Amino acid sequence: MRRKVAAVTAVLVFLAASCLIADGPVSEATPLENTWTTRAPMHQARGGLGVVAVNNKIYAVGGAVLSGLYPPDILGGFVGTNEEYNTATDTWASKSSMPTPRDHFAIAAYENKIYCIGGAVGVRVDERTHFSYYVESGINEVYDIASDQWQTMAPMPKSSMRIQASVINGKIWVTGVGLTYVYDPLADSWTNRTAMPFSPPPSVASLPLQTAIGTKIFVTGEFSTGAITSEQKLLIYDARTDTWSQGTHGPLIVANGGVGATSGTASLIRIYVLGLVKYPPEPANQVYDPKTNIWIAATPMPTLRMDFGVAVIDDILYAVGGYFISEPLLSRVVPTNVNEQYTTIGYGTPDPYYDETAPIITLLSPENKTYHKPGIPLNFTVNEPDCWLSYKLDDGDVTNILGNITLSGFYYGSHNVTVYATDEMDNTRVESIVFTLSEPEKPIDNSSTLPIMPISASVAAVVVIAIAGLLVYRRKRQGEAGQP
């Protein structure tokens, strides 16, 4: 799939003096909330890169390195560079590069592996119009952190760029304009889900941003409201029910940015939308509270940039890379390697709504015993309402269910059934039970003597005749013996 690039000038016209930064240094031991701190920069400056956190380290993958009129990557310059940032030592290390150089791809981490999906992999020029177009891809490459190696997995069904990904319930959920896909890393398979109900204006270059809290995905960005009108919408996707709804829309249209969500372990549960306000043009940091459905403003990034990546570690945000605005009036940019840390609102106090307790499953049936007929009830209870329920029989697929069901369609022998319950904060409980299905039991004879076989009437008649014949023969013999 290819996309024509439109000019985006309005978002580039702003002044560096419009940024707000905290006065004085920030202590690493006791960071001040709602402040920014400059950290060690990446080795290679890049825009449109993918950024993700794994085990208290940040990985900055891919991107583009050309400068010029925005967007400069329409002329190429894609890289597969992979750098690892250690937050404890404030240092970067080079890792094995992504096999397919690209930018604006979806990135997500699961089980110590990083999945890089889709993106722009090249450009072409139309011979007739001389317009430049992106060459988009659905390629899916996974990076194994432990082995420092890459592997190609099943591609996304549709080629696309400027897409986003989140991990929910052990699967990777990818959203973009006109698509919602779910990738199962264990099965290496894709499933189609309900796409976003709104689309961005056709001329906008910055497309929706995505983050997840629990089992819900929050998508924010500029969406069309009419032929020439638009607004900053907040769309909420419930992964359990495959449905979309809307939250309170953001007060400002923010473009070309990044998004990150805090978990509530060390700060308030919030969604931070970083980027450039279009009208008037200036950097912004908009904060959304999913509990109250209210937006507030926070301190924006010190460096004026776009197409950067955001990672969250211990409820602290890191904004990495992007394009620095070198000449705002001329819409010229240069890739940057900047790395800025944001200490979130309410940092140091866990959110009172934070919940890390998994629901409790009580399995009632089947029991650990032998059954002699199919159609075995799977009955269980869960102590939390509105949980996402599923089950797996033996090595079969995990299947979503609404509640109790009947197990059938399997053979005689030993079996294992596993029940999963996931609450709205993505806490999952797993319970399993082993049971056996055997052939129907045969009737049991409790008699201590040998069984008496029944004798039919015809057999009895033959026996009587034979006995009578023997008596006649015996009397005849006796009479013959008495003659002189």
C-alpha positions, 0 to 999 in steps of 0.5 A: 500500500502506498500513500501520497505525502501532503505538506504539513507547514502549520505544525512547524511554525512555533518559537523555542521560547514557548517551551517551559522547563523546570528551574534548576537540576532534578535529583535522581533520588527525589525527582520533582513531578511535572518536570523534564531532565535531559539524559544521555543522547542516542548514538545516531540521530533518527526520526520516525523511530520505534521506542519501547521499554523492556526490563528497565531498559529502552530500545530505540529501533529503526527510523530515518536520518535525512534532513530537509523539508518535512517529511525528509524521509520521503526521499529515503534514508531509512535505517535499522539501527537498534540501540539499548538505553540503560536508565540506571547507568544513563548509557547507550549500547549498540545492538543487532540492527533490524533486518528491514530498515524502515520508519513509522512502524508499530513496536511492542514488547512481549516475553523479552522480545520486541516486535516491529510491525509494518512501516514505510520501507521505501519510496517511489516517484510517480513518472507522470505526476512526479509526486513521491510516495511511501512504499508501505509494508506489513513485515513483522520482525521480532528481536530476541533480547537474550540472543541479540538476534532477529527473526521474521514472523507472519506478516500483518494482513495489510501493509500500513505505516504510522500504526501503533501497537499495545500488548493486552492479555498476551497478544499484540493489538495493532491499530491504524487508519482502517484497521485493527489486528490482533497478533498471537505471538505463540501461534504466529497468527493474525486476527481481524478486529473492528476498525476505528470508527473515524478517520483523520483528515486526508491532508494530515501527516500525523496519524493517531497515537495509541496506548493501553491501560488494562484491557482498554486501548486509548487512541488519540489524534486529529479526526475528521468531523466534516468536509473541512473540520476536525478535532482531537478525538479520544477513541477507546477500544475494549479488547474484551468486547471488540467495541469502540467508544469515545471519551472526552475529546482533547482540548487541543489538536496535537500532531506529530507526537508520542503517547505514554501511559503510567500504570499507577505503581509509582504515580497516578494513572494517566495518559500523556499526549506529547506533540505540537499544537497546530493552532496556535503552533507550540509544543504541548503535553496534554494529560488525560485521567481515565477515571474522571474523563478529564484533560489537563495541561502539563509541562511540555518537552524542552526540545521542539521536535516531532516524530519521536518515540515514547517509553515508560519505565516505573511511571517515568516517561522518556521521549527519544529522538525525532526531528528537530525543527531547524527552520520553522518558517521554512518547514526544515527539520534535522533528525535528533538524538535527544533523550529527555526524561519526564517525571509524571504528575503525582510521582512517588505516590501509587494511584489509589485505583492501582490494582495488581490482584488477579481475579480468583477462579473456583473450578467446580467441574470437571473434577480430577476423576474418571468420567464415563460419558462425554458432555462434561460440564465446565463450571466455575465461578470468578470473584470479579465481575466483567472478567475476560474469560477463556479456556483451553482443552489440552493443546487446543486454541484458547477460546473466549467464552461468556461463562460455563459451557459443556466440554465435548468432541474429544476422545477417551483418555486423560485430558487437561482443561485450563480456564483464564480470567482477566480483569479490566486491569489486565491481571490474569488468573489461570486454573487447570484440572486434569480428568479422564474420559473412559468407556462406559462401565459394564454391569457388575455381577456380585454373585459368589457362585457360577452363573446358571445358564438359562435352558430353553423349552426345546432343549428341555423337551429333548432332555425329557425324551432322551431320559424316557428313551433310556427308561424304556430301553432299560425295562426292555433289557430287564425283561429279556434277562428274565426269560428262561 
